[in-house]
Amino acid sequence: MSNIMILDCTLRDGGRIIDCKYKDSDISNVCRDLTYSGIDIIEMGFLRDDKIVNYNGNSTFFTDVNQINKYIPDNNKTLYVAFIDYDMYDFSKLRICDGNKVKGIRVGFTKKQFKSDKEGIVKALKSVKEKGYKLFIQGVNSLGYTDKELLDVIEMVNDVMPYSFGIVDTYGGMYLDDITHIYGMVEHNLNSNICIDIHSHNNFQSSFAFAQEIIRICDSKRNIILDSTLNGMGKCAGNLNTELIVDYLNRKKASNYDLDRILDTIDSYLSPIKEKYNWGYSIPAFMAGIYKSHPNNIIYLTQKYRLNSKDIKYIISAIDDEKRQRYDYDNIQRIYNDYFSTVINDDISILNLRNKLVDKKILVLAPGKSIIDYEKDIKKLLTEDVIVVSVNFIPDNISCDYHFYANAIHWDKISNNIEHKKCILSSNIKGNIENVIRVNYASLICEDSKLSDNSTMMLLNLLEKCGVKKIMIAGFDGLKPNEDNYVNSDFINSEHGMQFEESNRIIRKMFENYLERTSKNLEVVLVTPSIYYEF
């Protein structure tokens, strides 16, 4: 029998990308297919305290091991486990392992918790064993420990004598020499009867290489557990792919996992999720690895804002090292605002714009596809008292008096090919840019909204400040799934990673608030259809 075991954690760690909201039938079917594919250990989900989670099914956030039993087929070969975060469960509520199909419990704790509450952690770990479960100890972020600190943890682990101890690359920051160094320390100092578990994340595209290297260098007398997920499913960069390590072990180590069944499971249950949610290697994930950042920080920045990669890199690097390993969205928001809200005095710019705009009708051209569809109707509006302002793009067939840019990516693409004196730039766009009209970013955003820096709404706020009396808007379309929503391919056919429905709802609310606030002083007319307003 091979000393290498696969622990598939699709239903737990993979599920975090969808907040563990699997359908009951999918949980049963994935568990069944993994079982009959020969996977050695299947992690069914989290155990959370019932004060934190209200379990009503269709989720792998459980509050009692008995809730898990119905999903598990009758089987004597596969080991089924659940995961507990140390500070999110009352261990006194854990049932005795008597007739449960869940035979193992994985317990994760942070370095900070280990240093501040070692006695409590040891008590909790021993209670899991006393209740008859195989105990898996997972020390979060192995790379965050010094060698001496790691030896202290290993000493505690040897005292507790669990089934397994994990080397965990929580933030995807390990290189090959890191994993081999830590593995060597653990291998040399850990009791030989304890399995070594490897849990990696794929920020540097190294998870599969790590697994192969551990298989190559491991002591054949020591049991090794490799954590993986189907299709590498997981937050941000994701995990080691189950299908890859299964194929490798079948080909190189004469294992007998059923790869065809695993591939069918991916097609049936993971592909529909992959269509809606992204994971895998990306530049933001790469930066999360560099700075050892919790993936939620990256996800938050990529979903809420359209940023250049270097901007995301700056914001993550500006987070305190300890805070970076958690997620504090208020803190990120503050750093974001500090970075982008370069305070400028735009009084002169506003005054000059007011003098040119106040007695004119303003036609705002947002980048929706209706600009093309309704081009003839839009051109009929062009008269001597109409000023045309585009948002983050240059229309092909409609001449503009001004171009408003609040997005650095779109500005960078055209900055060398546009007449600067016609450009209005918000102060979040960095650089010493000559001959443009600069306006203050912080005064134009809708601070209480998740999409606070929507460029069209920022322009509308600017026009209000300039005292205009009538605004006509075209191309403020909203987002429809499975359609080309924009005038050209420079615009990504999504909104900050959000679902279309949520994005439309948020912008609709902002626009409604704007109309209500300005109704007494400003007439707003939409000249093309919009999801944000009844046309």
Buried (B, 14 or more C-beta within 10 A) or exposed (E): EBBBBBBBBBBBBBBBBBEBEBEEEBBBBBBBBBBBBBBBBBBBBBBBBEEEBEBEEEBBBBBBBEBBBEBBEEBEEBBBBBBBBBBBBBBEEBBEBEEBBBBBBBBBBBBEBBEEBBEBBBEBBBBBBEBEBBBBBBBBBBBBBEEEBBBBBBEBBBEBEBBBBBBBBBBBBBBEEBBBBBBEBBBEBBEEEBBBBBBBBBBBBBBBBBBBBBBEEBEEEBBBBBBBBBBBBBBBBBBBBBBBBBBBBBEEEEBEBBBEBBBEBBEEBBEEBBEEEBBBBBBBBBBBBBBBBBBBBBBBBBEBBBBBBEBBBBBBEBBEEEBBBBBBEEBBBEBBBEBBBBEBEBEEBBEEBBEEBEEBBBBBBBBBBBBBBBBEEBEEBEEEEBBBBBBBBBBEEBEBBBBBBBBBBBBEBBBEEBEBEBBBBBBBBBEEBEEBBBBBBBBBBBEEBBBBBBBBBBBBBBBBBBBBBBBBBBBBBBBEEEEEBBBBEBBEBBBBBBBBEBBBBBBBBBBEBBBEEBEEEBEBEBBBBBBBBEE
